[in-house]
Structure formats: structure tokens, C-alpha cells
């Protein structure tokens, strides 16, 4: 329900701004933009054509522009950066946290990135360089270095005085990180425990030692899974020697989860989640042409199988009428298994230990559904064409195709994963080819054997 409401609000904003821009009331547009969150402005910018996008970007408040660049996709970000004055870009990045700045730093022009580095103090520059030294899709690339560390041998009263002296804490701070004098990670002290225990106690008396630190090289996907399983708000990041490097917070993990969902959804269509919805026609066409070419090759393979039985089809028109039924049933059944397995792989629920059991279960499901629907389709065929043998043949073809579809749907993603190919990208194409070829071949070969 919340998602529906959020979408409704976004669409309302989009409609409002479209009307204001058409009327030419730019002062009202500027005023409305100042009332919106950066993420909402980013949504508006991504949702309008390029010429309108430029107008909105010129009207956004300067103190919001850095956050907006974070929220838009890569292509739109590059377009906005190219339209922005160099000094304005430097000013836009000044208020960004280190981990956020690292996300867009590589996209900035060289002259801007140099000025940004020169404007930072030594400590912030070192923090940024530490984050940039790791790939984006690792814990090191996600982490922020704005940690609050304390020693285990001090009292809670001392911690209170230290926090009052700092006067502020980093956003999304739920724990203070406990380290020794050499910055070795020891545990965490939750703010709840700090506030509810005797100030005379030492940190070591109440600190949590079971909170596992995240290795700096761990993948972003595994980090997101850990946050989900353990309901974390933040987690410390350490190097291979257990030295504290920084921390990851839930807001960064939410971005990872969203990006992963976008990635899987778009890759199933052969697209990129960073593609601009309003990219030029030629650019969009070029990207999709490759995918259409791959699909053509697989379609021609299925057509070749049909061509092997052209004489059979000419003698019995009913075969041409019923062929799509066989292929369609196999395709749907296979897609169900394929989706289930891809999801299991994404959640790390499927591996060598349980793949065989899942395969046997899906084969059983395919066989049961095959028997049920083969009977139903056979009955319809007999009533339609008044031919019991044709009904038996299509029933056999349906049963064979649904079992093969289950086998293909379960094994194709695992096979592609071993080849380091994204199952969400290639799985559907391979599956469709298998179910079409097997369905057509089974149906037509049985027809050629018993009917013609």
C-alpha cells in the first residue's frame, strides 16, 4: 500500500511540473522544487525528455544538486554534469559524505575532481582515497569512514563526555565501534546500552562481541544479504588484519538492494538499469538491436525444426493450429521454474548441496502438471477435431515438453552461473529455444510417425 501511495505522489509531482513548465511559470517551478526531497527531484528529471530535463536542472537549488546527482542513473548524471559549470559542480559536491562523493567522483571531469580534492582537508582526502581504492561493488566501495571509535577500558561516563565534546554524530549511528590502541576491531557498544546502564561501568562490561565485522573485500550483494538476515542498521568494515576501515549503513544497503532488483528486471530484457528512458532514438535502437538479433537466431532454429516436417503439416492442417499450444505450455512452465531458480541463486539459497533435490522436485512438478494439462488439452483436441489419436499425440507432446521445460528451467541458470553469465540476461532466451524446439519436434515427429 505504501508503494502505491509513493507512486501516486511521484506521478502527481510529475503532472504538476509538466503543467507548470508548459505554462512557462519558471518561478513557480523553482519554488516547488525547493519543497521536494532530492530523490523526488531526481525522479522528475529522469521522467522527462532531455530538453525539459535541462530546464528543471537549471532551477534546482544548488545545495540539493549534489544529492540529485547521486540519485539519478549513470547516463542522466553524465548529461547533467556536462551541462553544469565547473565551479557549481565543485560546490555541489562539498556537502556530500565521503561514500556518496566516491559514488560520483569518477564521473566528474578531471579539472573538477582535482579542485574537489584540493578543497578537502587532509583527513577527508585520505578518507575519500581509501574508499576509491576499492571496487564499487564491494564493502570497501560502500563503506563510509566517519566512524566513532572508543576503547574497551574506559567508563561509560567518559564516553558521554567524549560525545558531548564532539557535539554531533554521523548520520545513522546506532553503535559506537570498540577498538584497541592499534585499531583492531573488538566489538560494538549500542547507544541503547550506553544510555540505559550505570555510567560507572566500563565499555568492556557491556559491549557486544557477537557483531561480526564485514571484510572490506566482501561483495555488495553479500553485504546486503547480511544486513537483511541480521536486521542491521550499520556494521563495521575491517581489512584482512581485522583493522577497522569504516562502516556501512542501511541507507547504502537499500541502494544496493534496489539496484540489484533493477539489474535483474532489466537484464531479463537485455537492457541496462542505467539506461536513460529518454535516450536518443538511435542509441536506444542500437542497444536493443543486438538482443533482437540473438532472438532471431533462436527463432530461426525453431523454424528450422518446423521445416523438417513441412510435408507432414501440409497433409494435416490441424497440426499447424495446435503447434503453438505445445510450445506455449512448455514456455510458461519453464519460465516458472526458471524464475524460481534465478531468485534462489540471487538469494544464495541454491548451491551444489541442494541443486539435485531442487531438480528432482521440479521434474516431479513438471510431470504432474504435464499429466493434468495433457489430459485437459487432449480432451479439447478430441472434441474440436473429433480425432482420438491426435488428442493422444498432443497429450504426449505436452507431457514431454513440460518435463523438459522443468529440467531446462532448473539447470539453465545453474549452468550459466558456472560459465559466469548472468542467468537473468540469457536464461529466458535459452529456455524459449529449448521449449520451442523440443515442443515442435515432439509433436510433429509423433504426428509424422502415427498420423501420416
For each residue, the residues with C-beta under 8 A, 3 or more apart:
1: 4 5
2: 5 6
3: 6 7
4: 1 7 8
5: 1 2 8 9
6: 2 3 9 10
7: 3 4 10 11
8: 4 5 11 12
9: 5 6 12 13
10: 6 7 13 14 40 43
11: 7 8 14 15
12: 8 9 15 16
13: 9 10 16 17 36 40 43 44
14: 10 11 17 18 43 44 47 48
15: 11 12 18 19
16: 12 13 19 20 32
17: 13 14 20 21 29 32 44 48 56
18: 14 15 21 22 48 52
19: 15 16 22 23
20: 16 17 23 25 28 29 32
21: 17 18 24 26 29 52 55 56
22: 18 19
23: 19 20
24: 21
25: 20 28 29
26: 21 29 30 55 59
27: 30 31
28: 20 25 31 32
29: 17 20 21 25 26 32 33 55 56 59
30: 26 27 33 34 59
31: 27 28 34 35
32: 16 17 20 28 29 35 36
33: 29 30 36 41 56 59 60 61 64
34: 30 31 61
35: 31 32
36: 13 32 33 40 41 44
37: 40 41
38: 41 42 64 67 68 70 71
39: 42 43 67 71
40: 10 13 36 37 43 44
41: 33 36 37 38 44 45 56 60 64 68 71
42: 38 39 45 46 68 70 71 72
43: 10 13 14 39 40 46 47 71
44: 13 14 17 36 40 41 47 48 56
45: 41 42 48 53 56 57 68 72 76 80
46: 42 43 72 73 76 276 277
47: 14 43 44 277
48: 14 17 18 44 45 52 53 56 278
49: 52 53 278
50: 53 54 79 278
51: 54 55
52: 18 21 48 49 55 56
53: 45 48 49 50 56 57 76 79 80 278
54: 50 51 57 58 83
55: 21 26 29 51 52 58 59
56: 17 21 29 33 41 44 45 48 52 53 59 60
57: 45 53 54 60 65 80 83 84
58: 54 55
59: 26 29 30 33 55 56
60: 33 41 56 57 64 65 68
61: 33 34 64 65
62: 65 88 91 92
63: 66 95
64: 33 38 41 60 61 67 68
65: 57 60 61 62 68 69 84 88 92
66: 63 69 70 92 93 94 95 96 100
67: 38 39 64 70 71 96 100
68: 38 41 42 45 60 64 65 71 72 80
69: 65 66 72 77 80 81 92 104 107
70: 38 42 66 67 96 100 103 104
71: 38 39 41 42 43 67 68
72: 42 45 46 68 69 76 77 80
73: 46 76 77 273 274 275 276
74: 77 78 107 274
75: 78 79 274 275 276 279
76: 45 46 53 72 73 79 80 276
77: 69 72 73 74 80 81 104 107
78: 74 75 81 82 107
79: 50 53 75 76 82 83 276
80: 45 53 57 68 69 72 76 77 83 84
81: 69 77 78 84 89 107 108 109
82: 78 79
83: 54 57 79 80
84: 57 65 80 81 88 89 92
85: 88 89
86: 89 90 109 111 112 115
87: 90 91
88: 62 65 84 85 91 92
89: 81 84 85 86 92 93 108 109 112
90: 86 87 93 94 112 115 116 119
91: 62 87 88 94
92: 62 65 66 69 84 88 89
93: 66 89 90 96 101 104 108 112 116
94: 66 90 91 116 119
95: 63 66
96: 66 67 70 93 100 101 104
97: 100 101 144 146 171
98: 101 102 124 127 128 131 144 145 146
99: 102 103 131 142 143 144 145 252
100: 66 67 70 96 97 103 104
101: 93 96 97 98 104 105 116 128
102: 98 99 105 128 131 132 141
103: 70 99 100 136
104: 69 70 77 93 96 100 101 107 108
105: 101 102 108 113 116 128 132
106: 132
107: 69 74 77 78 81 104
108: 81 89 93 104 105 112 113 116
109: 81 86 89 112 113
110: 113 114
111: 86 114 115
112: 86 89 90 93 108 109 115 116
113: 105 108 109 110 116 117
114: 110 111 117 118
115: 86 90 111 112 118 119
116: 90 93 94 101 105 108 112 113 119 120
117: 113 114 120 125 128
118: 114 115
119: 90 94 115 116
120: 116 117 124 125 128
121: 124 125
122: 125 126
123: 126 127
124: 98 120 121 127 128
125: 117 120 121 122 128 129
126: 122 123 129 130
127: 98 123 124 130 131 145 146
128: 98 101 102 105 117 120 124 125 131 132
129: 125 126 132 133
130: 126 127 133 140 145 245 246
131: 98 99 102 127 128 134 140 141 143 144 145 246
132: 102 105 106 128 129
133: 129 130 140
134: 131 138 139 140 141 143 216 217
135: 138 140 141
136: 103 141 142 220
137: 141 219 220 221
138: 134 135 141 142 216 217 218 219 220
139: 134 142 143 214 215 216 217 218 219 220 223 237 248
140: 130 131 133 134 135 143 216 217 237 245
141: 102 131 134 135 136 137 138 220
142: 99 136 138 139 220 223 248 252 253 256
143: 99 131 134 139 140 216 237 245 246 247 248
144: 97 98 99 131 147 170 246 247 248 249 252
145: 98 99 127 130 131 245 246
146: 97 98 127 170 246 247
147: 144 170 177 236 244 246 247
148: 163 166 169 170 173 176 177
149: 176 177 178 179 183 244
150: 154 159 162 176 177 178 179 189 203
151: 154 178 179 180 181 203
152: 178 180 186 187 202 203 204 207
153: 202 203 204
154: 150 151 158 159 202 203
155: 158 159 199 200 201 202 203
156: 159 160 194 197 198 199 200 201 202 203 206
157: 160 161 199 200
158: 154 155 161 162
159: 150 154 155 156 162 163 176 189 194 203
160: 156 157 163 164 194 199
161: 157 158 164 165
162: 150 158 159 165 166
163: 148 159 160 166 169
164: 160 161 167
165: 161 162
166: 148 162 163 169
167: 164
168:
169: 148 163 166 173
170: 144 146 147 148 173
171: 97 249 251
172: 233 234 249 250 251
173: 148 169 170 176 191 234
174: 190 191 233 234
175: 188 189 190 191 208 211 233 234
176: 148 149 150 159 173 188 189 191 194
177: 147 148 149 150 185 188 236 244 247
178: 149 150 151 152 185 186 187 188 189 203 204 207
179: 149 150 151 182 183 184 185 186 244
180: 151 152 183 184 186
181: 151
182: 179 243
183: 149 179 180 243 244
184: 179 180 241 242 243 244
185: 177 178 179 213 236 238 242 243 244
186: 152 178 179 180 207 209
187: 152 178 207 208 209 210 211
188: 175 176 177 178 207 208 211 236
189: 150 159 175 176 178 193 194 203 206 207 208
190: 174 175 193 194 208
191: 173 174 175 176 194 195
192: 195 196
193: 189 190 196 197 206 207 208
194: 156 159 160 176 189 190 191 197
195: 191 192
196: 192 193
197: 156 193 194 201 206
198: 156 201
199: 155 156 157 160
200: 155 156 157
201: 155 156 197 198 205 206
202: 152 153 154 155 156 205
203: 150 151 152 153 154 155 156 159 178 189 206 207
204: 152 153 178 207
205: 201 202
206: 156 189 193 197 201 203
207: 152 178 186 187 188 189 193 203 204
208: 175 187 188 189 190 193 211
209: 186 187
210: 187
211: 175 187 188 208 235 236
212: 235
213: 185 235 236 237 238 242 244
214: 139 218 223 226 235 236 237 238 248
215: 139 218 237 238 239 240
216: 134 138 139 140 143 237 238 239 240 245
217: 134 138 139 140 240
218: 138 139 214 215 222 223
219: 137 138 139 222 223
220: 136 137 138 139 141 142 223 224 256
221: 137 224 225 256 260 346
222: 218 219 225 226 348
223: 139 142 214 218 219 220 226 227 235 248 253 256
224: 220 221 227 228 253 256 257 260
225: 221 222 228 229 347 348
226: 214 222 223 229 230 232 235
227: 223 224 230 231 232 235 248 250 253
228: 224 225 231 257
229: 225 226
230: 226 227
231: 227 228
232: 226 227 235 250 253
233: 172 174 175 249 250
234: 172 173 174 175 247 248 249 250
235: 211 212 213 214 223 226 227 232 247 248
236: 147 177 185 188 211 213 214 244 246 247
237: 139 140 143 213 214 215 216 244 245 246 247 248
238: 185 213 214 215 216 241 242 243 244 245
239: 215 216 242 243 245
240: 215 216 217
241: 184 238
242: 184 185 213 238 239
243: 182 183 184 185 238 239
244: 147 149 177 179 183 184 185 213 236 237 238
245: 130 140 143 145 216 237 238 239
246: 130 131 143 144 145 146 147 236 237
247: 143 144 146 147 177 234 235 236 237
248: 139 142 143 144 214 223 227 234 235 237 252 253
249: 144 171 172 233 234 252 253
250: 172 227 232 233 234 253 254
251: 171 172 254 255
252: 99 142 144 248 249 255 256
253: 142 223 224 227 232 248 249 250 256 257
254: 250 251 257 258
255: 251 252 258 259
256: 142 220 221 223 224 252 253 259 260
257: 224 228 253 254 260 261
258: 254 255 261 262
259: 255 256 262 263 273
260: 221 224 256 257 263 264 346
261: 257 258 264 265
262: 258 259 265 266 273
263: 259 260 266 267 273 424
264: 260 261 267 268 342 346 424
265: 261 262 268 269 273
266: 262 263 269 271 272 273 275
267: 263 264 270 271 272 273 422 424 425
268: 264 265 424 425 427 428
269: 265 266 291
270: 267 288 290 291 294 425
271: 266 267 275 287 288 291
272: 266 267 275 287
273: 73 259 262 263 265 266 267
274: 73 74 75
275: 73 75 266 271 272 279 284 287
276: 46 73 75 76 79 279
277: 46 47
278: 48 49 50 53
279: 75 275 276 283 284
280: 283 284
281: 284 285
282: 285 286
283: 279 280 286 287
284: 275 279 280 281 287 288
285: 281 282 288 289
286: 282 283 289 290
287: 271 272 275 283 284 290 291
288: 270 271 284 285 291 292
289: 285 286 292 293
290: 270 286 287 293 294
291: 269 270 271 287 288 294 295
292: 288 289 295 296
293: 289 290 296 297
294: 270 290 291 297 298 429
295: 291 292 298 299 429
296: 292 293 299 300
297: 293 294 300 301
298: 294 295 301 302 429 432 433 436
299: 295 296 302 303
300: 296 297 303 304
301: 297 298 304 305 433 436 437
302: 298 299 305 306 327 433 436 437 440
303: 299 300 306 307
304: 300 301 307 308
305: 301 302 308 309 436 437 440 441 444
306: 302 303 309 310 313 323 440 444
307: 303 304 310
308: 304 305 444
309: 305 306 312 313 319 440 444 445 447 448
310: 306 307 313 314
311: 314 315 452
312: 309 315 316 319 444 447 448 451 452
313: 306 309 310 316 317 319 320 444
314: 310 311
315: 311 312 452
316: 312 313 319 447 451 452
317: 313 320 321
318: 321 322 385 387 390
319: 309 312 313 316 322 323 443 444 447
320: 313 317 323
321: 317 318
322: 318 319 325 326 381 390 394 443
323: 306 319 320 326 327 439 440 443 444
324: 327 328
325: 322 328 329 377 394 398
326: 322 323 329 330 394 397 398 401 439 440 442 443
327: 302 323 324 330 331 401 435 436 439 440
328: 324 325 331 332
329: 325 326 332 333 373 377 398 401 402 439
330: 326 327 333 334 398 401 402 404 405 435 436 438 439
331: 327 328 334 335 405 431 432 435 436
332: 328 329 335 336
333: 329 330 336 337 366 369 401 402 405 406 409 435
334: 330 331 337 338 405 406 408 409 431 432 434 435
335: 331 332 338 339 409 428 431
336: 332 333 339 340 409
337: 333 334 340 341 362 365 366 405 406 408 409 410
338: 334 335 341 342 408 409 412 413 423 427 428 431
339: 335 336 342 343
340: 336 337 343 344 362 409
341: 337 338 344 345 350 358 409 410 413 414 423
342: 264 338 339 345 346 413 423 424 427
343: 339 340 346 347
344: 340 341 347 349 350 358
345: 341 342 348 349 350 413 414 417 423
346: 221 260 264 342 343
347: 225 343 344
348: 222 225 345 351
349: 344 345 354
350: 341 344 345 354 355 358 414
351: 348 354 355
352: 355
353:
354: 349 350 351 357 358
355: 350 351 352 358 359 410 414
356: 359 360
357: 354 360 361
358: 341 344 350 354 355 361 362 410
359: 355 356 362 363 407 410 411
360: 356 357 363 364
361: 357 358 364 365
362: 337 340 358 359 365 366 406 407 409 410
363: 359 360 366 367 403 406 407 410
364: 360 361 367 368
365: 337 361 362 368 369 406
366: 333 337 362 363 369 370 402 403 404 405 406 407
367: 363 364 370 371 399 402 403 406
368: 364 365 371 372
369: 333 365 366 372 373 402
370: 366 367 373 374 398 399 400 401 402 403
371: 367 368 374 375 399
372: 368 369 375 376
373: 329 369 370 376 377 398 402
374: 370 371 377 378 394 395 396 398 399 402
375: 371 372 378 379 395
376: 372 373 379 380
377: 325 329 373 374 380 381 394 395 398
378: 374 375 381 382 391 392 394 395
379: 375 376 382 383 391
380: 376 377 383 384
381: 322 377 378 384 385 387 390 391 394
382: 378 379 385 386 387 388 390 391
383: 379 380 386
384: 380 381
385: 318 381 382 390 391
386: 382 383
387: 318 381 382 390 391
388: 382 391 392
389: 392 393 450 451
390: 318 322 381 382 385 387 393 394 447 451
391: 378 379 381 382 385 387 388 394 395
392: 378 388 389 395 396
393: 389 390 396 397 443 446 447 450 451
394: 322 325 326 374 377 378 381 390 391 397 398 443
395: 374 375 377 378 391 392 398 399
396: 374 392 393 399 400 442 446
397: 326 393 394 400 401 439 442 443 446
398: 325 326 329 330 370 373 374 377 394 395 401 402
399: 367 370 371 374 395 396 402 403
400: 370 396 397 403 404 438 442
401: 326 327 329 330 333 370 397 398 404 405 435 438 439 442
402: 329 330 333 366 367 369 370 373 374 398 399 405 406
403: 363 366 367 370 399 400 406 407
404: 330 366 400 401 407 408 434 435 438
405: 330 331 333 334 337 366 401 402 408 409 431 434 435 438
406: 333 334 337 362 363 365 366 367 402 403 409 410
407: 359 362 363 366 403 404 410 411
408: 334 337 338 404 405 411 412 430 431 434 435
409: 333 334 335 336 337 338 340 341 362 405 406 412 413 431
410: 337 341 355 358 359 362 363 406 407 413 414
411: 359 407 408 414 415
412: 338 408 409 415 416 423 427 430 431 434
413: 338 341 342 345 409 410 416 417 423 427
414: 341 345 350 355 410 411 417 418
415: 411 412 418 419
416: 412 413 419 421 422 423 426 427 430
417: 345 413 414 420 421 423
418: 414 415
419: 415 416
420: 417
421: 416 417 425 426
422: 267 416 425 426
423: 338 341 342 345 412 413 416 417 426 427
424: 263 264 267 268 342 427
425: 267 268 270 421 422
426: 416 421 422 423 429 430
427: 268 338 342 412 413 416 423 424 430 431
428: 268 335 338 431 432
429: 294 295 298 426 432 433
430: 408 412 416 426 427 433 434
431: 331 334 335 338 405 408 409 412 427 428 434 435
432: 298 331 334 428 429 435 436
433: 298 301 302 429 430 436 437
434: 334 404 405 408 412 430 431 437 438
435: 327 330 331 333 334 401 404 405 408 431 432 438 439
436: 298 301 302 305 327 330 331 432 433 439 440
437: 301 302 305 433 434 440 441
438: 330 400 401 404 405 434 435 441 442
439: 323 326 327 329 330 397 401 435 436 442 443
440: 302 305 306 309 323 326 327 436 437 443 444
441: 305 437 438 444 445
442: 326 396 397 400 401 438 439 445 446
443: 319 322 323 326 393 394 397 439 440 446 447
444: 305 306 308 309 312 313 319 323 440 441 447 448
445: 309 441 442 448 449
446: 393 396 397 442 443 449 450
447: 309 312 316 319 390 393 443 444 450 451 452
448: 309 312 444 445 451 452
449: 445 446
450: 389 393 446 447
451: 312 316 389 390 393 447 448
452: 311 312 315 316 447 448
